[in-house]
Amino acid sequence: MTVPGLSRSLIPDRTWNFLMDAMVFAFLFAIVYAIVAVARYWFSAPVAAVEISLSPTAIPRYAFYSLVRMIVAYILSLAFAVGYGYIAAYNQRVEAGMLAVLDILQSIPVLSFLPGVMLAMVSLFPTRQLGVEFGSILLIFTGQVWNMAFSFYASLKALPRELMEASRVYRFGAAQRFLQLELPQGVIGLVWNSMVSVAGGWFFLMACEMFVLGKRDFRLPGLGSYLQSAASAGDTAAIIWGVAAMIGVVVLIDQLVWRPAIAWSDKFKLEQVESSAAHSSAVLNLLRKSPLLARLRGGITTPLMERIYLSAAHRPAEAKSGPSNWQKAFVAVAGLTALLLILHGVFQGLLLLKGVTAAELVTTLESAGATWLRVIAALAIASAWTIPVGVAIGFNPRLARIAQPLAQIAASVPATALFPVLLLGLISLGGGLNTGSILLMLLGTQWYILFNVIAGAIAIPSEFREVSEIFHFGRIERWRTVILPAIFPYLVTGLVTASGGAWNASIVAEYFHFKGQVLSTFGLGAEISSATDSGNFALLLLSTIVMATLVVSVNRLVWRPLYRRAETRYRMEA
Amino acid sequence: MPEPLIEARQVEKYYDQPSDNRIQVIAPLDLAVYPSEILTLLGPSGSGKSTLLRILTGLSPASAGQVLWHGSPVNGPCENVSIVFQSFALFPWLTVLENVEAPLKARGISPGARFARSLRMLDAVGLDGFESAYPKELSGGMKQRVGFARALVVEPEVLFMDEPFSSLDVLTAENLRSELLELWEDKKMPTRAVFIVTHNIEEAVLLGDRIVVLGKNPGRIRTDFRVDLPRPRDRKHPRFTRIVDYIYQVLTQPDTEHALPAAGPASTDTRPKYPMLPHARTGGVAGFLEILADHNGREDVYRLADMLSFEIDDLLPIVEAAALLGFAKVTEGDVEITPAGLEFAHADILRQKELFRNAALAHVALLKQIKSSLESKSDHTLPDDFFHDILDEHFTEEETVRQLETAINWGRYAELFDHDSERKRFFLPEETPGEPPNVEVGTET
């Protein structure tokens, strides 16, 4: 028996969920089709340089291919980051070395990996498109994996001791410890870093989908290569179509993936008290309500997890027998092999570097100086506008509510996509790439500073502002004694990220194929790009080493001391 | 005596230093946990009581000696123990039910049985209806109930509790304590023994069938005795207060061994120790002496603690500091103010500083050492590391840092030296003639 009034009120709810189910089903169906389509394409004979059609009707297909590349690269990154972070966090003997490797790798720009990755992949799958495709995917991978690995490592290191002890005393197996303790602990860091990483992936998509390597021309069907080709041809309409498509895809992913992911990850906060500001996402709420997904969970996921737990339960994580001789031998052999490979690589690299002339060395160092000045200029300009604007937004909740989502959308647009448009403008104004490259660096990195400054300004306790009002602090005094010290730690975090991003961006900012010619300016990024283009491996290696050394030493000598200062002197403490 | 459930034989914990000096955290000791007893382990901070708990449960290995579980040696976490943690240690991303189910999952118990057992346990601790809540939605007391349920659901033979009530407010703690006793007395929990670490003396006497008191530096058993008061115990009962008083006596008298029979041979390491600064704030010492002076200069430590509602970790360092500076004397559980202490209590702020400075230079080795080292340098400044390395030989890293923090606090108050936390350096304050007339500078010369 049903009460009429009640049952009527249930109707809209029910239809809604059916709609949701239909959508979920359609989505699953589309995925299956997509996998088949991609597989057919990948296993076809290799075409290194496909003809890129500039017709707007080709865009959906290109966007799809780019998206698949991004997804595969992201999944690889995630798996690698979790594995690498896990090993580094739990093996004291290799920990320091693994962190140093990570630090150096993340300072190497994407294009420097290009020749090695591409040649290896193409020779691995000479008869399939898979080789070229995988090369491109690995390039995207190298651009996004390092900070994710750092993040997972840091979360593991920050695990509260008593939680670890609880998992030991209650005899969690390895699987249960990973699923109930370690992975949840890392989720928040992974989600935020994934967003940054994928944004980086879009930023370098053009470089990863279309490039010249010595005499070989690589061109893969995708949004990046579409934009690149449109720019080369100077086809304004195609550029605008491409930019619009890319922005559309990025915004869509932001709404459909990252917003729900952030809202979902709220439950993994390691806090014992509920905070008032929780994230929310309409999409996540809908997904949670879908009965089809609930049935999938009940019918497939949950029993599967049970199986995993059960099979792991009988093998406790700590078999206290220690590694067997076999394992020891294996580790020794693997270590030795790795060492030999590294030595061989260093030796070969040195041989390669012998070919560099003194003049080239001087040019490389000079160009490094030029790029450095550009990075500093970009950071200065970014700070000059983001600090006052960020503080204004942070101090004014009403403004924040309007400005923050706008800024987030603006930030998610890959700056490289806008570059052709900007260049069109710059050229008509008579400017060159020298200033243009600063602009591009700026576009790519200013957001890190802005978001951090906003967060810092919001975190300033209102008492501080009341103090400055009661004692009638002047504008200068207010900034010097209250605002700047209070946002300092946030500002440093933003600047560190922005600086790394600006260095990396120089490889696309200083060297650009436009209207059938190469636009470039004097700088280390241009050096790396042109060395790749012309297949000059010696110069590529040299300029990569110079850039990595510069970035790592700037991190050590400038940012780390500032960071420490921020953590000691400028930390807000009760 | 029945067979012990867990037995520690000559267990000790130390950290090896690069030099042959080693830092002894726990001196070799014997301790056994017997069936059907609640054992409370009491000790001031730094006596290694939590470390001892982790050694007994197999969470952390002993540096030497052996832990036996039903007579066979333990390697790694014991088969059938549980721990209730001070910070609750609940997984914040799991619901109450999932938290309680987690240890059963680890044992490979089927979903149905797991669910039933967890619900039964949640019922027993009064949490029915909260199954799908997340820990952060619960109050501290509720969280610790989840901690209890999770610990008991695996039916541990020995239930270990590491200061289970110390992050709860007084009323909640009282409530949970009596519920724990109820579960225990009514045999509602399958546990054969309970081992509770605490720094609250009253709590130890309220709960324990047997009380073991640890001394510090290094941790060792000071006394081990049975409490045969009937439950529920009344705090006002004369025998209750006598036991509390006795424990205070033991804790405040560092050097003499006490009369009650100890369970094992009280083997203590009698090597001369680097004198250790008690971690008391100078303001605390001053306030304490003023209160003591108001009480005619002599008072029972227990009464003082009760009056100030201090726990031993708050009060003992202050008493020790006053004694170290020669401002007070401790005899038989009483503190007595000395003439120097009385003068200090009645002096004004500037005179107090001067008295403190003189007493510090006369009695406190570390402060003397810092001052003379700074004076011997031409620029009157030395990095933290210099003193850090000296203390490192005698204390754990954590303790070294705390020693330096306390030394800085005392040294600044006494105006013996100052410290620049940013550059991490100690330095002698310089009298700058350019500054406006300063009374303190005047009195010093």
Contacts between the chains, C-beta under 8 A, distances in Angstrom:
chain1	res1	chain2	res2	distance
A	160	B	87	7.2
A	160	B	89	7.2
A	162	B	85	4.6
A	162	B	86	7.4
A	162	B	87	5.1
A	162	B	89	3.9
A	163	B	89	5.2
A	163	B	91	6.8
A	165	B	54	7.5
A	165	B	59	5.6
A	165	B	83	6.9
A	165	B	85	7.3
A	165	B	89	7.0
A	166	B	83	7.0
A	166	B	85	6.6
A	166	B	89	4.3
A	166	B	91	7.9
A	168	B	59	6.1
A	168	B	77	5.2
A	169	B	57	6.2
A	169	B	59	6.2
A	169	B	77	5.3
A	169	B	81	6.7
A	169	B	82	6.7
A	169	B	83	5.0
A	170	B	82	7.3
A	170	B	102	6.5
A	170	B	103	3.7
A	170	B	106	5.6
A	170	B	150	7.5
A	170	B	154	6.9
A	171	B	77	6.5
A	171	B	103	7.2
A	171	B	106	4.9
A	171	B	107	6.9
A	172	B	102	7.3
A	172	B	106	4.7
A	173	B	106	6.1
A	176	B	102	7.3
A	176	B	105	6.1
A	176	B	106	5.5
A	180	B	91	6.1
A	180	B	94	6.6
A	180	B	102	6.1
A	181	B	91	6.8
A	184	B	91	7.2
A	184	B	93	4.3
A	187	B	93	8.0
A	267	B	92	7.9
A	267	B	93	5.5
A	267	B	134	6.9
A	268	B	92	7.4
A	268	B	93	4.7
A	269	B	92	6.7
A	269	B	136	7.8
A	270	B	92	5.8
A	271	B	92	6.7
A	271	B	136	6.0
A	272	B	88	7.5
A	272	B	92	6.8
A	272	B	135	6.6
A	272	B	136	5.7
A	272	B	143	7.2
A	273	B	136	5.8
A	274	B	136	4.7
A	274	B	137	6.0
A	306	B	111	6.2
A	309	B	105	5.1
A	309	B	106	7.9
A	309	B	108	7.3
A	310	B	108	5.2
A	313	B	105	7.0
A	313	B	106	5.9
A	313	B	107	6.0
A	313	B	108	3.2
A	314	B	108	5.9
A	316	B	106	8.0
A	318	B	76	5.1
A	318	B	77	7.3
A	320	B	75	5.0
A	320	B	76	4.6
A	565	B	422	7.5
A	568	B	421	7.1
A	568	B	422	6.6
A	569	B	422	5.7
